[in-house]
């Protein structure tokens, strides 16, 4: 189990004093809410606030506060109307989306089809499912103020699943003037049509982010279900408070200084579960896949033989024991597309899941031509679910014969730095670790990390034409059995080329005061509509 670092009484007292000051600063507001305020500590500090610019989940969560989607996925995995409903032509080549009445941007302007077309194009430029959808798209245009018409080159069964995907990147709608910002540049302001408004004047990166109820928002009439249905806001204000020290956040939750904590430390769960004033629950029942990603652009991981040696050195059990340390919440799994799903297979994962590849790793590294180039690994220390992986991986890589430069940082720095294609000596990197919710990796099209698009793909920029050909075959497959076979072929190729290293699956519990009710579960949590707070 990954334990908190032990500290002496003086160091602890100093940290506690600083934490109290930070907490009081974060909770202080220049404008006190007239109504109900919900305070939450999420898994990370919020710094990047453009939900198309990054796949970081904290930015996705921000996106759901501010923006809305044309369609959304419910708890039965079914895509439902959200901002728009749709019709599909008999030949399956034309999808016509019609915006519902009452949609306004936060600046008061009406939402138009032109806004949504521009938003879809910006999203599709960088999202894996969006990119594949555009490969099959002949045109997408606004045929009138409320109508979006998408015409395909050939039938494509993942149109709605792509536009309605619940997690990163989400096809959030924004005004045309913002959506026309290139996808590799951040939008200059936060104007959505969603259930909350972002309070720019109170945004303090590293301290807090503030959202207020959008009183002009007209919810759908259907019950809320995952990211679909009626987004009814029942509080007046939501404050995300930054607390990098998990003990401080746990203390604040127990004392009632905060209402909600997204990621509870595994080693503190027994104490928290015994607190009768708290509700402890796993909101994302499908869990997470944790993984290591290498940079294909620079030595030494531009050499597949070196990548292969690194893969052989990895051991899922060591990583999961350090990250979680509780059999109830962790699962060894070599499947790229998540265990216990139709596409699950162990092909290529033998040493990874058995943890018996170190001797082969040493031999492979010696034969690879590796010249001792240090491996720059970014190691964030401020996120409970990302602390252990780089530390364990660095130890295993050193044992295999690699030189490792483990660079301590925070997660938001990783989120920014991983976008850099510069050499490691110029501020770039060789390896980082992250987590995907199961919904984001459950098939080859959703799984952004499996991209072989090179510099047009996800961070790390793996280039592999065979994988892209197999993905095209997957979406054209005539049966589920054919899809299973192709998915296995993709996984085999991904392991051979070491596109990334899956390091197992885990669940994580959230906790909140029992004064809250209506907290929703789902694959993209937390969301704060439907949540009420009793005084």
Secondary structure as the mmCIF struct_conf table of DSSP 4:
data_model
#
loop_
_struct_conf.conf_type_id
_struct_conf.id
_struct_conf.beg_label_comp_id
_struct_conf.beg_label_asym_id
_struct_conf.beg_label_seq_id
_struct_conf.end_label_comp_id
_struct_conf.end_label_asym_id
_struct_conf.end_label_seq_id
HELX_LH_PP_P HELX_LH_PP_P1 UNK A 3 UNK A 6
HELX_RH_AL_P HELX_RH_AL_P1 UNK A 9 UNK A 27
BEND BEND1 UNK A 30 UNK A 31
BEND BEND2 UNK A 34 UNK A 35
STRN STRN1 UNK A 37 UNK A 41
BEND BEND3 UNK A 43 UNK A 44
TURN_TY1_P TURN_TY1_P1 UNK A 51 UNK A 53
HELX_RH_AL_P HELX_RH_AL_P2 UNK A 57 UNK A 66
STRN STRN2 UNK A 68 UNK A 69
BEND BEND4 UNK A 70 UNK A 70
STRN STRN3 UNK A 71 UNK A 73
TURN_TY1_P TURN_TY1_P2 UNK A 75 UNK A 76
BEND BEND5 UNK A 77 UNK A 77
STRN STRN4 UNK A 79 UNK A 81
BEND BEND6 UNK A 82 UNK A 83
STRN STRN5 UNK A 84 UNK A 88
TURN_TY1_P TURN_TY1_P3 UNK A 90 UNK A 91
BEND BEND7 UNK A 92 UNK A 92
STRN STRN6 UNK A 94 UNK A 99
HELX_LH_PP_P HELX_LH_PP_P2 UNK A 100 UNK A 100
TURN_TY1_P TURN_TY1_P4 UNK A 101 UNK A 102
STRN STRN7 UNK A 104 UNK A 104
TURN_TY1_P TURN_TY1_P5 UNK A 106 UNK A 107
BEND BEND8 UNK A 108 UNK A 108
HELX_LH_PP_P HELX_LH_PP_P3 UNK A 109 UNK A 109
STRN STRN8 UNK A 110 UNK A 110
HELX_LH_PP_P HELX_LH_PP_P4 UNK A 111 UNK A 111
HELX_RH_AL_P HELX_RH_AL_P3 UNK A 113 UNK A 124
TURN_TY1_P TURN_TY1_P6 UNK A 125 UNK A 126
HELX_RH_AL_P HELX_RH_AL_P4 UNK A 128 UNK A 135
TURN_TY1_P TURN_TY1_P7 UNK A 136 UNK A 136
STRN STRN9 UNK A 137 UNK A 144
TURN_TY1_P TURN_TY1_P8 UNK A 145 UNK A 146
STRN STRN10 UNK A 147 UNK A 152
BEND BEND9 UNK A 153 UNK A 154
TURN_TY1_P TURN_TY1_P9 UNK A 157 UNK A 158
HELX_RH_AL_P HELX_RH_AL_P5 UNK A 159 UNK A 163
TURN_TY1_P TURN_TY1_P10 UNK A 164 UNK A 164
BEND BEND10 UNK A 167 UNK A 169
HELX_LH_PP_P HELX_LH_PP_P5 UNK A 170 UNK A 170
STRN STRN11 UNK A 172 UNK A 173
HELX_RH_AL_P HELX_RH_AL_P6 UNK A 176 UNK A 179
TURN_TY1_P TURN_TY1_P11 UNK A 180 UNK A 180
BEND BEND11 UNK A 181 UNK A 181
TURN_TY1_P TURN_TY1_P12 UNK A 183 UNK A 184
BEND BEND12 UNK A 185 UNK A 185
BEND BEND13 UNK A 188 UNK A 189
BEND BEND14 UNK A 194 UNK A 195
STRN STRN12 UNK A 196 UNK A 198
HELX_RH_3T_P HELX_RH_3T_P1 UNK A 200 UNK A 202
STRN STRN13 UNK A 204 UNK A 204
TURN_TY1_P TURN_TY1_P13 UNK A 205 UNK A 207
STRN STRN14 UNK A 208 UNK A 213
TURN_TY1_P TURN_TY1_P14 UNK A 215 UNK A 216
BEND BEND15 UNK A 221 UNK A 222
HELX_LH_PP_P HELX_LH_PP_P6 UNK A 223 UNK A 224
STRN STRN15 UNK A 225 UNK A 225
TURN_TY1_P TURN_TY1_P15 UNK A 226 UNK A 227
STRN STRN16 UNK A 228 UNK A 228
BEND BEND16 UNK A 229 UNK A 229
BEND BEND17 UNK A 235 UNK A 236
STRN STRN17 UNK A 237 UNK A 241
HELX_LH_PP_P HELX_LH_PP_P7 UNK A 242 UNK A 242
HELX_RH_AL_P HELX_RH_AL_P7 UNK A 246 UNK A 255
TURN_TY1_P TURN_TY1_P16 UNK A 256 UNK A 256
BEND BEND18 UNK A 257 UNK A 257
BEND BEND19 UNK A 259 UNK A 259
STRN STRN18 UNK A 260 UNK A 261
BEND BEND20 UNK A 262 UNK A 263
HELX_RH_3T_P HELX_RH_3T_P2 UNK A 266 UNK A 268
HELX_RH_AL_P HELX_RH_AL_P8 UNK A 269 UNK A 273
TURN_TY1_P TURN_TY1_P17 UNK A 274 UNK A 274
TURN_TY1_P TURN_TY1_P18 UNK A 276 UNK A 277
STRN STRN19 UNK A 278 UNK A 281
BEND BEND21 UNK A 283 UNK A 283
TURN_TY1_P TURN_TY1_P19 UNK A 285 UNK A 286
STRN STRN20 UNK A 288 UNK A 294
BEND BEND22 UNK A 296 UNK A 298
TURN_TY1_P TURN_TY1_P20 UNK A 299 UNK A 302
BEND BEND23 UNK A 303 UNK A 303
HELX_RH_AL_P HELX_RH_AL_P9 UNK A 304 UNK A 313
HELX_RH_AL_P HELX_RH_AL_P10 UNK A 316 UNK A 323
TURN_TY1_P TURN_TY1_P21 UNK A 324 UNK A 324
HELX_RH_3T_P HELX_RH_3T_P3 UNK A 327 UNK A 329
STRN STRN21 UNK A 330 UNK A 331
TURN_TY1_P TURN_TY1_P22 UNK A 336 UNK A 337
TURN_TY1_P TURN_TY1_P23 UNK A 339 UNK A 340
BEND BEND24 UNK A 341 UNK A 341
TURN_TY1_P TURN_TY1_P24 UNK A 342 UNK A 343
TURN_TY1_P TURN_TY1_P25 UNK A 347 UNK A 348
HELX_RH_AL_P HELX_RH_AL_P11 UNK A 350 UNK A 354
TURN_TY1_P TURN_TY1_P26 UNK A 355 UNK A 355
HELX_RH_AL_P HELX_RH_AL_P12 UNK A 358 UNK A 368
TURN_TY1_P TURN_TY1_P27 UNK A 369 UNK A 369
STRN STRN22 UNK A 375 UNK A 380
BEND BEND25 UNK A 382 UNK A 382
HELX_RH_3T_P HELX_RH_3T_P4 UNK A 384 UNK A 386
HELX_RH_AL_P HELX_RH_AL_P13 UNK A 387 UNK A 400
TURN_TY1_P TURN_TY1_P28 UNK A 401 UNK A 401
STRN STRN23 UNK A 404 UNK A 409
HELX_RH_AL_P HELX_RH_AL_P14 UNK A 411 UNK A 417
TURN_TY1_P TURN_TY1_P29 UNK A 418 UNK A 419
BEND BEND26 UNK A 422 UNK A 422
HELX_RH_3T_P HELX_RH_3T_P5 UNK A 424 UNK A 426
TURN_TY1_P TURN_TY1_P30 UNK A 427 UNK A 427
BEND BEND27 UNK A 430 UNK A 430
STRN STRN24 UNK A 431 UNK A 437
HELX_RH_3T_P HELX_RH_3T_P6 UNK A 438 UNK A 440
TURN_TY1_P TURN_TY1_P31 UNK A 441 UNK A 441
BEND BEND28 UNK A 442 UNK A 443
TURN_TY1_P TURN_TY1_P32 UNK A 444 UNK A 446
HELX_RH_3T_P HELX_RH_3T_P7 UNK A 448 UNK A 450
STRN STRN25 UNK A 453 UNK A 453
HELX_RH_3T_P HELX_RH_3T_P8 UNK A 454 UNK A 456
BEND BEND29 UNK A 457 UNK A 458
TURN_TY1_P TURN_TY1_P33 UNK A 459 UNK A 460
STRN STRN26 UNK A 463 UNK A 463
HELX_RH_AL_P HELX_RH_AL_P15 UNK A 465 UNK A 476
BEND BEND30 UNK A 478 UNK A 479
HELX_RH_AL_P HELX_RH_AL_P16 UNK A 480 UNK A 497
TURN_TY1_P TURN_TY1_P34 UNK A 498 UNK A 498
BEND BEND31 UNK A 499 UNK A 499
STRN STRN27 UNK A 501 UNK A 506
STRN STRN28 UNK A 510 UNK A 513
TURN_TY1_P TURN_TY1_P35 UNK A 514 UNK A 515
STRN STRN29 UNK A 516 UNK A 517
BEND BEND32 UNK A 522 UNK A 524
TURN_TY1_P TURN_TY1_P36 UNK A 529 UNK A 530
STRN STRN30 UNK A 532 UNK A 533
#
